[in-house]
Amino acid sequence: MLVAATSTIGDCIQWLRGLGLLPTNKGCQQCGTQMTEVNDAKPNDGKRWRFPLKTCTKECSIRDGSFFGDGTRLELRVIIDLLYHYACGNATSKNLGRECGLAAEAFVNLHNYVRGVFGEYFLRHSARIGGQGHRVEIDESVFHKRKANVGRVWTHSGCLEA
């Protein structure tokens, strides 16, 4: 399904709109006038929001106000592929360079952005583990870096037993 949904940029935009990840309409924040979607060869997405009136020349990306509006210049299809590989655990820079034709720097930038989004989500929606009738065991370990005592890496793991 993912390959069919992202085979062309038009299909990808429609699929993302169906999931509610891209806006279907855009209004001006200052005057409230609805912008129209126009074809544009310049951006990677092939579409932009633009005012229908000639008196105003304001325009913006179709990504504005969405998860994808972080300023990256990667195509939406490539971002979806990267997120898919990230979710499947195949997200090493070597794998993504081969699969998506990207440099390691592009992967690192997206990885940091996605990690920040996930971190913000889990801070806002914290969940309690365990509960009545459940025993939770939590283990804590620290790993020291070997050279120049640069820092420590803490890991926490848990095991829920019924």
N, CA, C and O atoms as a DFTB+ gen file, in Angstrom:
648 C
 N C O
     1  1       0.817      -1.191       0.000
     2  2       0.000       0.000       0.000
     3  2       0.861       1.255       0.000
     4  3       0.539       2.224      -0.688
     5  1       1.949       1.252       0.762
     6  2       2.794       2.438       0.853
     7  2       3.423       2.772      -0.488
     8  3       3.512       3.944      -0.854
     9  1       3.857       1.765      -1.221
    10  2       4.475       2.007      -2.524
    11  2       3.461       2.605      -3.485
    12  3       3.782       3.544      -4.213
    13  1       2.243       2.078      -3.501
    14  2       1.210       2.615      -4.386
    15  2       0.802       4.025      -3.974
    16  3       0.539       4.875      -4.825
    17  1       0.749       4.270      -2.670
    18  2       0.320       5.584      -2.180
    19  2       1.355       6.664      -2.442
    20  3       1.011       7.844      -2.501
    21  1       2.610       6.283      -2.599
    22  2       3.664       7.282      -2.793
    23  2       4.360       7.139      -4.142
    24  3       5.488       7.604      -4.305
    25  1       3.703       6.501      -5.114
    26  2       4.353       6.281      -6.408
    27  2       4.587       7.582      -7.165
    28  3       5.604       7.718      -7.844
    29  1       3.676       8.534      -7.065
    30  2       3.868       9.863      -7.656
    31  2       3.673      10.900      -6.560
    32  3       3.086      10.610      -5.518
    33  1       4.161      12.095      -6.799
    34  2       4.022      13.141      -5.790
    35  2       2.545      13.507      -5.590
    36  3       2.131      13.821      -4.474
    37  1       1.752      13.466      -6.667
    38  2       0.315      13.742      -6.541
    39  2      -0.388      12.707      -5.677
    40  3      -1.203      13.054      -4.822
    41  1      -0.071      11.425      -5.902
    42  2      -0.643      10.355      -5.083
    43  2      -0.217      10.500      -3.628
    44  3      -1.014      10.290      -2.714
    45  1       1.035      10.858      -3.423
    46  2       1.562      11.020      -2.066
    47  2       0.834      12.148      -1.331
    48  3       0.466      11.998      -0.166
    49  1       0.627      13.276      -2.014
    50  2      -0.074      14.411      -1.399
    51  2      -1.504      14.017      -1.044
    52  3      -1.975      14.326       0.050
    53  1      -2.201      13.337      -1.960
    54  2      -3.579      12.909      -1.688
    55  2      -3.634      11.926      -0.524
    56  3      -4.525      12.019       0.320
    57  1      -2.701      10.995      -0.470
    58  2      -2.655      10.008       0.608
    59  2      -2.426      10.690       1.949
    60  3      -3.100      10.376       2.930
    61  1      -1.475      11.624       1.996
    62  2      -1.191      12.346       3.242
    63  2      -2.376      13.207       3.666
    64  3      -2.645      13.347       4.859
    65  1      -3.083      13.782       2.701
    66  2      -4.286      14.564       3.035
    67  2      -5.391      13.663       3.561
    68  3      -6.118      14.047       4.477
    69  1      -5.525      12.480       2.999
    70  2      -6.521      11.532       3.489
    71  2      -6.262      11.107       4.924
    72  3      -7.195      10.808       5.670
    73  1      -4.988      11.080       5.309
    74  2      -4.620      10.741       6.686
    75  2      -4.662      11.950       7.615
    76  3      -4.475      11.817       8.824
    77  1      -4.907      13.128       7.045
    78  2      -4.946      14.349       7.851
    79  2      -3.569      14.910       8.171
    80  3      -3.432      15.716       9.092
    81  1      -2.546      14.498       7.429
    82  2      -1.183      14.960       7.690
    83  2      -0.791      16.191       6.879
    84  3       0.191      16.859       7.201
    85  1      -1.553      16.493       5.832
    86  2      -1.355      17.725       5.065
    87  2      -2.687      18.459       4.994
    88  3      -3.734      17.823       4.866
    89  1      -2.665      19.788       5.076
    90  2      -3.924      20.536       5.017
    91  2      -4.547      20.482       3.624
    92  3      -3.844      20.445       2.614
    93  1      -5.878      20.479       3.589
    94  2      -6.587      20.481       2.306
    95  2      -6.918      21.892       1.848
    96  3      -7.198      22.115       0.670
    97  1      -6.888      22.843       2.771
    98  2      -7.076      24.248       2.400
    99  2      -6.244      25.111       3.332
   100  3      -5.818      24.668       4.399
   101  1      -6.022      26.338       2.917
   102  2      -5.146      27.231       3.682
   103  2      -5.719      28.632       3.623
   104  3      -6.069      29.128       2.551
   105  1      -5.813      29.262       4.770
   106  2      -6.271      30.646       4.847
   107  2      -5.153      31.547       5.333
   108  3      -4.253      31.108       6.048
   109  1      -5.215      32.800       4.943
   110  2      -4.215      33.768       5.375
   111  2      -4.386      34.031       6.868
   112  3      -5.509      34.183       7.349
   113  1      -3.283      34.085       7.594
   114  2      -3.345      34.335       9.030
   115  2      -3.698      35.783       9.335
   116  3      -4.182      36.078      10.428
   117  1      -3.468      36.690       8.394
   118  2      -3.735      38.105       8.635
   119  2      -5.149      38.506       8.238
   120  3      -5.861      39.137       9.019
   121  1      -5.561      38.138       7.012
   122  2      -6.870      38.606       6.539
   123  2      -7.923      37.511       6.454
   124  3      -9.105      37.820       6.299
   125  1      -7.537      36.243       6.549
   126  2      -8.495      35.146       6.519
   127  2      -8.903      34.697       5.132
   128  3      -9.683      33.753       5.007
   129  1      -8.405      35.337       4.080
   130  2      -8.746      34.956       2.711
   131  2      -8.195      33.567       2.399
   132  3      -7.059      33.242       2.746
   133  1      -9.023      32.753       1.737
   134  2      -8.590      31.404       1.375
   135  2      -7.586      31.456       0.229
   136  3      -7.779      32.164      -0.759
   137  1      -6.527      30.702       0.384
   138  2      -5.523      30.603      -0.672
   139  2      -5.911      29.455      -1.594
   140  3      -6.658      28.559      -1.202
   141  1      -5.404      29.488      -2.814
   142  2      -5.673      28.405      -3.756
   143  2      -4.390      27.617      -3.987
   144  3      -3.284      28.147      -3.880
   145  1      -4.565      26.356      -4.303
   146  2      -3.420      25.494      -4.583
   147  2      -3.076      25.620      -6.057
   148  3      -3.942      25.480      -6.920
   149  1      -1.811      25.883      -6.340
   150  2      -1.366      26.033      -7.724
   151  2      -0.185      25.103      -7.972
   152  3       0.562      24.757      -7.057
   153  1      -0.037      24.709      -9.229
   154  2       1.124      23.913      -9.618
   155  2       2.343      24.815      -9.672
   156  3       2.258      25.965     -10.104
   157  1       3.465      24.293      -9.236
   158  2       4.698      25.059      -9.215
   159  2       5.854      24.097      -9.431
   160  3       5.999      23.123      -8.692
   161  1       6.664      24.358     -10.419
   162  2       7.773      23.460     -10.735
   163  2       8.958      23.644      -9.798
   164  3       9.828      22.776      -9.737
   165  1       9.012      24.749      -9.070
   166  2      10.182      25.027      -8.221
   167  2      10.297      24.117      -7.005
   168  3      11.347      23.501      -6.823
   169  1       9.268      24.002      -6.161
   170  2       9.457      23.165      -4.969
   171  2       9.417      21.681      -5.312
   172  3       8.919      21.287      -6.367
   173  1       9.944      20.872      -4.415
   174  2       9.950      19.422      -4.619
   175  2       8.549      18.841      -4.672
   176  3       8.331      17.799      -5.290
   177  1       7.599      19.503      -4.029
   178  2       6.241      18.973      -3.955
   179  2       5.429      19.260      -5.209
   180  3       4.410      18.610      -5.440
   181  1       5.857      20.213      -6.019
   182  2       5.145      20.545      -7.242
   183  2       3.893      21.371      -7.031
   184  3       3.179      21.653      -7.993
   185  1       3.605      21.769      -5.797
   186  2       2.408      22.558      -5.489
   187  2       2.749      23.603      -4.442
   188  3       3.662      23.421      -3.637
   189  1       1.995      24.713      -4.462
   190  2       2.135      25.784      -3.474
   191  2       0.753      26.368      -3.194
   192  3      -0.174      26.207      -3.988
   193  1       0.630      27.044      -2.060
   194  2      -0.567      27.825      -1.758
   195  2      -0.300      29.255      -2.207
   196  3       0.770      29.800      -1.937
   197  1      -1.274      29.874      -2.897
   198  2      -1.111      31.238      -3.383
   199  2      -2.456      31.963      -3.288
   200  3      -3.515      31.348      -3.413
   201  1      -2.396      33.283      -3.066
   202  2      -3.614      34.080      -3.028
   203  2      -4.225      34.153      -4.415
   204  3      -3.499      34.291      -5.399
   205  1      -5.556      34.061      -4.515
   206  2      -6.198      34.155      -5.826
   207  2      -6.213      35.594      -6.357
   208  3      -6.383      35.806      -7.557
   209  1      -6.037      36.571      -5.480
   210  2      -6.080      37.970      -5.897
   211  2      -4.695      38.440      -6.328
   212  3      -3.686      38.032      -5.753
   213  1      -4.656      39.288      -7.330
   214  2      -3.374      39.807      -7.799
   215  2      -2.832      40.887      -6.875
   216  3      -1.664      41.261      -6.987
   217  1      -3.654      41.392      -5.969
   218  2      -3.199      42.455      -5.066
   219  2      -2.227      41.939      -4.017
   220  3      -1.427      42.709      -3.485
   221  1      -2.282      40.668      -3.717
   222  2      -1.387      40.092      -2.720
   223  2      -0.542      39.008      -3.385
   224  3      -1.066      38.158      -4.104
   225  1       0.736      39.042      -3.146
   226  2       1.629      38.066      -3.776
   227  2       2.130      37.017      -2.790
   228  3       3.083      36.293      -3.077
   229  1       1.490      36.939      -1.636
   230  2       1.935      35.977      -0.624
   231  2       1.672      34.555      -1.107
   232  3       0.631      34.259      -1.692
   233  1       2.642      33.687      -0.846
   234  2       2.491      32.272      -1.147
   235  2       3.284      31.478      -0.128
   236  3       4.186      32.007       0.523
   237  1       2.944      30.209       0.006
   238  2       3.651      29.361       0.959
   239  2       3.581      27.912       0.491
   240  3       2.843      27.576      -0.434
   241  1       4.344      27.085       1.134
   242  2       4.415      25.670       0.801
   243  2       3.137      24.956       1.235
   244  3       2.467      25.383       2.175
   245  1       2.809      23.870       0.546
   246  2       1.652      23.079       0.970
   247  2       1.934      22.360       2.281
   248  3       1.016      21.825       2.902
   249  1       3.196      22.340       2.710
   250  2       3.576      21.694       3.967
   251  2       3.341      22.579       5.186
   252  3       3.328      22.075       6.309
   253  1       3.156      23.875       4.996
   254  2       3.011      24.792       6.136
   255  2       1.902      24.335       7.071
   256  3       0.809      23.980       6.630
   257  1       2.193      24.346       8.362
   258  2       1.214      23.945       9.361
   259  2       1.080      22.439       9.518
   260  3       0.107      21.965      10.104
   261  1       2.041      21.680       9.005
   262  2       1.970      20.226       9.110
   263  2       3.258      19.683       9.719
   264  3       4.210      20.425       9.960
   265  1       3.268      18.398       9.959
   266  2       4.450      17.696      10.458
   267  2       5.640      17.882       9.514
   268  3       6.789      17.893       9.956
   269  1       5.366      18.027       8.227
   270  2       6.411      18.110       7.216
   271  2       6.916      19.529       6.993
   272  3       7.797      19.742       6.161
   273  1       6.378      20.497       7.717
   274  2       6.746      21.890       7.512
   275  2       7.961      22.331       8.292
   276  3       8.034      23.491       8.696
   277  1       8.913      21.454       8.517
   278  2      10.095      21.780       9.325
   279  2      11.200      22.460       8.538
   280  3      12.255      22.754       9.100
   281  1      10.991      22.718       7.261
   282  2      12.002      23.401       6.473
   283  2      12.885      22.477       5.653
   284  3      13.789      22.953       4.966
   285  1      12.653      21.177       5.702
   286  2      13.461      20.265       4.902
   287  2      13.101      20.403       3.430
   288  3      11.959      20.703       3.083
   289  1      14.071      20.183       2.585
   290  2      13.829      20.268       1.149
   291  2      13.674      18.892       0.513
   292  3      13.603      18.778      -0.711
   293  1      13.620      17.862       1.325
   294  2      13.433      16.516       0.789
   295  2      12.025      16.373       0.233
   296  3      11.087      16.995       0.730
   297  1      11.883      15.555      -0.796
   298  2      10.557      15.278      -1.338
   299  2       9.718      14.558      -0.288
   300  3      10.246      13.829       0.552
   301  1       8.410      14.770      -0.347
   302  2       7.507      14.096       0.592
   303  2       7.642      12.581       0.481
   304  3       7.621      11.878       1.491
   305  1       7.781      12.081      -0.736
   306  2       7.921      10.632      -0.927
   307  2       9.160      10.098      -0.220
   308  3       9.122       9.018       0.371
   309  1      10.248      10.844      -0.278
   310  2      11.490      10.415       0.369
   311  2      11.327      10.446       1.884
   312  3      11.807       9.551       2.580
   313  1      10.650      11.474       2.399
   314  2      10.419      11.560       3.846
   315  2       9.585      10.374       4.318
   316  3       9.874       9.791       5.363
   317  1       8.553      10.013       3.556
   318  2       7.716       8.859       3.911
   319  2       8.561       7.586       3.910
   320  3       8.445       6.767       4.822
   321  1       9.406       7.414       2.900
   322  2      10.294       6.242       2.862
   323  2      11.220       6.216       4.070
   324  3      11.415       5.165       4.681
   325  1      11.791       7.365       4.415
   326  2      12.683       7.436       5.571
   327  2      11.947       7.084       6.857
   328  3      12.466       6.339       7.688
   329  1      10.738       7.619       7.021
   330  2       9.956       7.321       8.223
   331  2       9.583       5.843       8.287
   332  3       9.567       5.250       9.366
   333  1       9.284       5.251       7.139
   334  2       8.976       3.823       7.094
   335  2      10.182       3.004       7.564
   336  3      10.046       2.125       8.415
   337  1      11.348       3.293       7.011
   338  2      12.555       2.566       7.414
   339  2      12.893       2.828       8.873
   340  3      13.368       1.935       9.575
   341  1      12.652       4.040       9.326
   342  2      12.896       4.397      10.726
   343  2      12.005       3.554      11.642
   344  3      12.470       3.023      12.650
   345  1      10.720       3.434      11.284
   346  2       9.772       2.673      12.099
   347  2      10.074       1.176      12.070
   348  3       9.801       0.474      13.043
   349  1      10.632       0.683      10.966
   350  2      10.959      -0.742      10.845
   351  2      12.287      -1.104      11.491
   352  3      12.637      -2.282      11.560
   353  1      13.024      -0.118      11.961
   354  2      14.309      -0.392      12.583
   355  2      15.455      -0.514      11.601
   356  3      16.545      -0.943      11.981
   357  1      15.237      -0.145      10.343
   358  2      16.292      -0.200       9.329
   359  2      16.985       1.145       9.174
   360  3      17.578       1.420       8.131
   361  1      16.917       1.971      10.185
   362  2      17.313       3.369      10.038
   363  2      18.781       3.625      10.332
   364  3      19.112       4.477      11.157
   365  1      19.654       2.902       9.670
   366  2      21.064       3.267       9.756
   367  2      21.383       4.135       8.548
   368  3      20.766       3.994       7.492
   369  1      22.327       5.015       8.705
   370  2      22.636       5.929       7.606
   371  2      23.115       5.165       6.372
   372  3      22.884       5.605       5.246
   373  1      23.772       4.039       6.570
   374  2      24.231       3.231       5.432
   375  2      23.040       2.643       4.676
   376  3      22.988       2.711       3.448
   377  1      22.077       2.061       5.413
   378  2      20.885       1.494       4.770
   379  2      20.091       2.559       4.032
   380  3      19.675       2.351       2.892
   381  1      19.881       3.696       4.679
   382  2      19.070       4.734       4.057
   383  2      19.776       5.373       2.876
   384  3      19.130       5.778       1.909
   385  1      21.084       5.467       2.946
   386  2      21.813       5.975       1.795
   387  2      21.609       5.087       0.584
   388  3      21.461       5.568      -0.540
   389  1      21.603       3.789       0.825
   390  2      21.415       2.835      -0.260
   391  2      19.957       2.803      -0.723
   392  3      19.696       2.829      -1.926
   393  1      19.013       2.749       0.206
   394  2      17.599       2.609      -0.141
   395  2      16.991       3.876      -0.745
   396  3      16.215       3.806      -1.697
   397  1      17.350       5.028      -0.187
   398  2      16.702       6.279      -0.592
   399  2      17.620       7.208      -1.376
   400  3      17.184       8.263      -1.836
   401  1      18.877       6.830      -1.532
   402  2      19.805       7.668      -2.268
   403  2      20.131       8.973      -1.557
   404  3      20.232      10.020      -2.196
   405  1      20.296       8.917      -0.234
   406  2      20.549      10.128       0.552
   407  2      21.905      10.089       1.226
   408  3      22.478       9.025       1.462
   409  1      22.397      11.264       1.525
   410  2      23.627      11.386       2.306
   411  2      23.307      11.130       3.770
   412  3      22.158      11.262       4.192
   413  1      24.319      10.765       4.540
   414  2      24.133      10.485       5.965
   415  2      23.640      11.718       6.708
   416  3      22.886      11.589       7.673
   417  1      24.044      12.905       6.286
   418  2      23.628      14.138       6.961
   419  2      22.112      14.336       6.889
   420  3      21.501      14.792       7.855
   421  1      21.506      13.996       5.750
   422  2      20.053      14.125       5.611
   423  2      19.338      13.195       6.582
   424  3      18.340      13.575       7.194
   425  1      19.851      11.976       6.721
   426  2      19.257      11.041       7.671
   427  2      19.398      11.550       9.096
   428  3      18.444      11.486       9.871
   429  1      20.572      12.053       9.452
   430  2      20.802      12.543      10.818
   431  2      19.853      13.693      11.136
   432  3      19.291      13.745      12.230
   433  1      19.670      14.609      10.199
   434  2      18.755      15.733      10.421
   435  2      17.325      15.252      10.630
   436  3      16.640      15.712      11.544
   437  1      16.869      14.322       9.783
   438  2      15.510      13.799       9.942
   439  2      15.390      13.003      11.234
   440  3      14.384      13.110      11.934
   441  1      16.395      12.212      11.555
   442  2      16.380      11.420      12.785
   443  2      16.239      12.324      14.003
   444  3      15.433      12.042      14.889
   445  1      17.006      13.399      14.057
   446  2      16.922      14.331      15.186
   447  2      15.553      14.990      15.267
   448  3      15.015      15.178      16.358
   449  1      14.987      15.341      14.118
   450  2      13.660      15.959      14.100
   451  2      12.598      14.980      14.602
   452  3      11.778      15.331      15.450
   453  1      12.616      13.756      14.078
   454  2      11.623      12.749      14.477
   455  2      11.778      12.402      15.953
   456  3      10.780      12.258      16.660
   457  1      13.003      12.268      16.422
   458  2      13.231      11.979      17.838
   459  2      12.677      13.098      18.712
   460  3      12.110      12.832      19.771
   461  1      12.836      14.344      18.280
   462  2      12.278      15.474      19.022
   463  2      10.759      15.446      19.052
   464  3      10.151      15.731      20.083
   465  1      10.138      15.099      17.915
   466  2       8.672      15.005      17.853
   467  2       8.179      13.894      18.769
   468  3       7.220      14.087      19.516
   469  1       8.827      12.726      18.719
   470  2       8.436      11.617      19.590
   471  2       8.622      11.981      21.055
   472  3       7.755      11.705      21.883
   473  1       9.752      12.600      21.375
   474  2      10.019      12.997      22.760
   475  2       8.980      13.963      23.283
   476  3       8.520      13.839      24.418
   477  1       8.607      14.937      22.448
   478  2       7.583      15.908      22.850
   479  2       6.238      15.218      23.069
   480  3       5.520      15.534      24.018
   481  1       5.900      14.277      22.190
   482  2       4.641      13.547      22.335
   483  2       4.607      12.788      23.656
   484  3       3.624      12.872      24.393
   485  1       5.678      12.044      23.965
   486  2       5.681      11.230      25.181
   487  2       5.778      12.071      26.446
   488  3       5.335      11.630      27.507
   489  1       6.342      13.265      26.362
   490  2       6.316      14.164      27.518
   491  2       4.898      14.662      27.788
   492  3       4.493      14.812      28.941
   493  1       4.153      14.915      26.717
   494  2       2.771      15.400      26.870
   495  2       1.796      14.285      27.227
   496  3       0.786      14.531      27.886
   497  1       2.094      13.059      26.794
   498  2       1.186      11.927      26.999
   499  2       1.887      10.822      27.783
   500  3       1.997       9.691      27.309
   501  1       2.351      11.146      28.961
   502  2       3.048      10.131      29.753
   503  2       2.051       9.074      30.229
   504  3       0.894       9.371      30.525
   505  1       2.524       7.861      30.293
   506  2       1.670       6.747      30.705
   507  2       2.259       6.093      31.947
   508  3       3.476       6.029      32.119
   509  1       1.393       5.621      32.787
   510  2       1.815       4.923      33.993
   511  2       1.953       3.446      33.668
   512  3       1.074       2.855      33.040
   513  1       3.052       2.855      34.094
   514  2       3.231       1.425      33.865
   515  2       2.868       0.682      35.137
   516  3       2.929       1.233      36.236
   517  1       2.495      -0.557      34.975
   518  2       2.135      -1.364      36.137
   519  2       0.682      -1.172      36.513
   520  3      -0.182      -1.004      35.653
   521  1       0.428      -1.199      37.794
   522  2      -0.929      -1.073      38.295
   523  2      -1.224      -2.193      39.266
   524  3      -0.342      -2.981      39.607
   525  1      -2.453      -2.262      39.704
   526  2      -2.839      -3.257      40.681
   527  2      -2.738      -4.659      40.077
   528  3      -3.276      -4.917      39.000
   529  1      -2.052      -5.553      40.771
   530  2      -1.897      -6.928      40.304
   531  2      -0.727      -7.131      39.349
   532  3      -0.513      -8.252      38.888
   533  1       0.035      -6.088      39.038
   534  2       1.190      -6.192      38.144
   535  2       2.451      -5.821      38.903
   536  3       2.468      -4.882      39.699
   537  1       3.487      -6.567      38.643
   538  2       4.782      -6.248      39.231
   539  2       5.697      -5.739      38.112
   540  3       5.813      -6.367      37.060
   541  1       6.336      -4.607      38.351
   542  2       7.224      -4.005      37.358
   543  2       8.637      -4.019      37.909
   544  3       8.880      -3.549      39.020
   545  1       9.568      -4.554      37.137
   546  2      10.977      -4.544      37.515
   547  2      11.702      -3.580      36.592
   548  3      11.591      -3.676      35.370
   549  1      12.445      -2.650      37.180
   550  2      13.181      -1.669      36.394
   551  2      14.662      -1.840      36.666
   552  3      15.094      -1.896      37.817
   553  1      15.433      -1.921      35.597
   554  2      16.878      -2.083      35.697
   555  2      17.532      -0.809      35.189
   556  3      17.044      -0.184      34.247
   557  1      18.632      -0.429      35.813
   558  2      19.338       0.788      35.432
   559  2      20.814       0.455      35.279
   560  3      21.402      -0.172      36.160
   561  1      21.411       0.863      34.181
   562  2      22.831       0.616      33.931
   563  2      23.481       1.906      33.467
   564  3      22.828       2.777      32.891
   565  1      24.773       2.016      33.726
   566  2      25.531       3.162      33.233
   567  2      26.751       2.628      32.498
   568  3      27.403       1.685      32.947
   569  1      27.047       3.245      31.363
   570  2      28.203       2.864      30.569
   571  2      29.118       4.074      30.456
   572  3      28.672       5.168      30.112
   573  1      30.389       3.874      30.746
   574  2      31.363       4.964      30.662
   575  2      32.057       4.916      29.315
   576  3      32.353       3.842      28.794
   577  1      32.312       6.080      28.761
   578  2      33.113       6.140      27.546
   579  2      34.567       5.922      27.922
   580  3      34.999       6.320      29.003
   581  1      35.311       5.300      27.046
   582  2      36.661       4.871      27.385
   583  2      37.696       5.976      27.258
   584  3      38.672       5.979      28.008
   585  1      37.520       6.902      26.348
   586  2      38.566       7.893      26.110
   587  2      38.266       9.191      26.838
   588  3      37.190       9.765      26.673
   589  1      39.186       9.643      27.622
   590  2      39.162      10.958      28.277
   591  2      37.949      11.154      29.176
   592  3      37.598      12.291      29.493
   593  1      37.306      10.072      29.591
   594  2      36.137      10.156      30.467
   595  2      35.143      11.209      29.974
   596  3      34.690      12.061      30.739
   597  1      34.811      11.135      28.672
   598  2      33.986      12.147      28.019
   599  2      32.587      12.209      28.609
   600  3      32.034      13.302      28.733
   601  1      32.011      11.115      28.968
   602  2      30.661      11.142      29.508
   603  2      30.154       9.757      29.822
   604  3      30.866       8.765      29.661
   605  1      28.926       9.700      30.267
   606  2      28.301       8.431      30.622
   607  2      27.011       8.271      29.830
   608  3      26.350       9.250      29.482
   609  1      26.672       7.040      29.556
   610  2      25.422       6.736      28.883
   611  2      24.586       5.888      29.825
   612  3      24.998       4.795      30.213
   613  1      23.417       6.383      30.191
   614  2      22.510       5.651      31.067
   615  2      21.467       4.944      30.223
   616  3      20.961       5.503      29.250
   617  1      21.149       3.726      30.593
   618  2      20.048       3.013      29.953
   619  2      19.096       2.528      31.039
   620  3      19.516       2.150      32.132
   621  1      17.832       2.548      30.722
   622  2      16.800       2.071      31.648
   623  2      15.949       1.059      30.894
   624  3      15.603       1.274      29.733
   625  1      15.618      -0.020      31.541
   626  2      14.742      -1.003      30.925
   627  2      13.756      -1.487      31.972
   628  3      14.002      -1.402      33.175
   629  1      12.668      -1.982      31.499
   630  2      11.647      -2.457      32.422
   631  2      11.031      -3.747      31.944
   632  3      11.062      -4.068      30.755
   633  1      10.474      -4.480      32.877
   634  2       9.829      -5.746      32.571
   635  2       8.517      -5.780      33.343
   636  3       8.505      -5.660      34.568
   637  1       7.439      -5.941      32.636
   638  2       6.128      -5.985      33.263
   639  2       5.696      -7.438      33.367
   640  3       5.616      -8.141      32.360
   641  1       5.418      -7.886      34.583
   642  2       4.959      -9.256      34.795
   643  2       3.553      -9.224      35.368
   644  3       3.254      -8.438      36.267
   645  1       2.703     -10.075      34.849
   646  2       1.314     -10.116      35.326
   647  2       1.198     -10.938      36.583
   648  3       0.103     -11.083      37.127
